[in-house]
Amino acid sequence: MTDIDWDALHDEAVTVMRRAYAPYSRYRVGAAGLTDDGRVVVGCNVENAAYGVALCAECGMVSSLHATGGGRLVAVA
């Protein structure tokens, strides 16, 4: 895979960023990754009342990668 549509990947990250759960910091983050087989996997940050116990967007993206069959990331936005 040589052609990466960075604009589309960015758009996916922004879309999932809007779904982030960040009531404490109000700092929403989204991540989108392109896999070697052409799938796009996404993740967003999720906060917890115990402020240090939060999941970052990148962790969510990697969880999505593995939950949908694994593979190798070739690009991340």
C-alpha positions in Angstrom: 0.0 0.0 0.0 1.6 3.2 -1.1 -1.2 5.7 -1.4 -2.5 7.0 1.9 -5.5 9.4 1.9 -4.3 11.5 4.8 -7.3 13.9 4.5 -9.8 11.0 4.8 -7.8 9.5 7.8 -7.8 12.9 9.4 -11.5 13.2 8.9 -12.1 9.9 10.6 -10.0 11.0 13.6 -12.0 14.2 13.9 -15.3 12.3 13.6 -14.4 9.9 16.4 -12.9 12.8 18.5 -16.4 14.2 18.7 -17.5 11.0 20.5 -14.8 11.2 23.1 -15.9 11.1 26.8 -13.9 14.0 28.4 -16.2 15.7 31.0 -13.3 16.6 33.3 -10.5 17.9 31.0 -12.9 18.8 28.1 -9.9 17.8 25.9 -11.3 15.5 23.3 -8.9 13.3 21.2 -9.5 11.0 18.3 -7.2 8.7 16.5 -7.6 6.8 13.2 -5.3 4.2 11.8 -5.1 2.6 8.4 -4.2 -1.1 8.4 -2.2 -3.0 5.8 -5.4 -4.6 4.5 -7.1 -1.3 4.0 -9.3 -1.1 7.1 -9.6 2.1 9.1 -9.7 1.6 12.9 -10.5 4.4 15.3 -10.4 5.3 19.0 -11.2 8.2 21.2 -10.2 9.2 24.7 -12.4 8.1 27.6 -12.0 9.7 31.0 -12.9 8.4 34.5 -13.8 10.3 37.7 -10.5 8.9 39.0 -8.7 11.3 36.8 -5.6 9.2 36.3 -7.6 6.3 35.1 -8.3 7.3 31.6 -7.9 5.6 28.2 -6.2 7.5 25.5 -7.4 7.6 21.9 -4.4 5.6 20.7 -5.2 2.8 23.1 -8.8 2.7 21.9 -7.5 2.5 18.3 -5.2 -0.4 19.0 -8.0 -2.2 20.9 -10.2 -1.7 17.8 -7.4 -3.0 15.6 -7.2 -6.2 17.6 -11.0 -6.6 18.1 -11.5 -6.4 14.3 -9.0 -9.1 13.3 -5.6 -7.6 14.0 -3.1 -6.6 11.4 -0.4 -4.0 11.0 -0.9 -0.2 11.1 0.6 1.6 8.1 -0.6 5.1 9.0 -2.1 6.9 12.0 -3.7 10.4 12.3 
